[in-house]
Amino acid sequence: MRATDSKKASIVTERKQEKYDEVLKGWKEDTKIKVVKKEWKKVDFKDQGITITTSKTSDTGSDSGSDAGSDAGADSG
């Protein structure tokens, strides 16, 4: 493959990616997404082979880590 063919392929790939990103951005802007917590509770990721891990922060005396987790489990709606 010549250098010009390689550059052409690179440009085409870049333009395809830009167009893809543009289309997705438009879809995101045009779509109203509503999360229904009751329905999400029915989702079981174990059957899909997906493992969800959460990082546990150790108490280092810093206020930033201890306050963040206190409201995480609260149901706001």
C-alpha positions as CSV (number, residue, x, y, z in Angstrom):
1,M,0.0,0.0,0.0
2,R,1.4,3.4,-1.0
3,A,1.6,6.3,1.5
4,T,-1.1,8.2,-0.4
5,D,-3.5,5.2,-0.1
6,S,-2.8,4.9,3.6
7,K,-3.4,8.6,4.1
8,K,-6.6,8.4,2.1
9,A,-7.9,5.5,4.2
10,S,-7.0,7.4,7.3
11,I,-8.9,10.4,6.2
12,V,-12.0,8.3,5.2
13,T,-11.9,6.6,8.6
14,E,-11.6,9.9,10.4
15,R,-14.6,11.4,8.5
16,K,-16.7,8.3,9.1
17,Q,-16.0,8.6,12.9
18,E,-16.8,12.4,12.8
19,K,-20.1,11.7,11.1
20,Y,-20.9,8.9,13.5
21,D,-20.2,11.2,16.5
22,E,-22.3,13.9,14.9
23,V,-25.3,11.6,14.4
24,L,-25.1,10.3,18.0
25,K,-24.8,13.8,19.4
26,G,-28.0,14.7,17.5
27,W,-29.8,11.7,18.8
28,K,-28.8,12.5,22.3
29,E,-30.1,16.0,22.0
30,D,-33.4,15.0,20.4
31,T,-34.1,12.1,22.8
32,K,-35.7,12.5,26.2
33,I,-34.5,9.7,28.4
34,K,-36.4,9.0,31.6
35,V,-35.0,6.5,34.1
36,V,-37.7,4.5,35.9
37,K,-36.0,3.1,39.0
38,K,-38.8,0.5,39.5
39,E,-38.0,-1.0,36.2
40,W,-34.2,-0.9,36.7
41,K,-34.6,-2.9,39.8
42,K,-35.8,-5.8,37.6
43,V,-32.6,-5.8,35.6
44,D,-30.2,-8.7,36.6
45,F,-26.7,-8.2,35.3
46,K,-25.5,-11.6,36.7
47,D,-27.3,-13.5,33.9
48,Q,-25.6,-11.4,31.3
49,G,-22.1,-12.2,32.7
50,I,-21.6,-8.6,33.8
51,T,-20.0,-7.9,37.2
52,I,-20.5,-4.5,38.8
53,T,-17.8,-3.4,41.1
54,T,-17.8,-0.4,43.4
55,S,-14.8,1.1,44.9
56,K,-14.8,1.4,48.6
57,T,-13.0,4.3,50.1
58,S,-11.1,3.9,53.3
59,D,-11.4,6.4,56.0
60,T,-8.3,8.6,55.7
61,G,-9.6,11.5,57.7
62,S,-10.7,13.3,54.6
63,D,-14.2,14.8,54.5
64,S,-14.5,14.4,50.7
65,G,-14.9,10.6,50.7
66,S,-17.1,10.2,53.8
67,D,-19.9,12.7,52.7
68,A,-20.1,11.4,49.1
69,G,-21.5,8.0,50.2
70,S,-24.0,9.1,52.7
71,D,-26.6,10.2,50.1
72,A,-25.8,7.6,47.5
73,G,-28.5,5.2,48.6
74,A,-31.2,7.7,49.1
75,D,-34.2,7.4,46.8
76,S,-34.9,10.8,45.4
77,G,-38.0,10.0,43.4
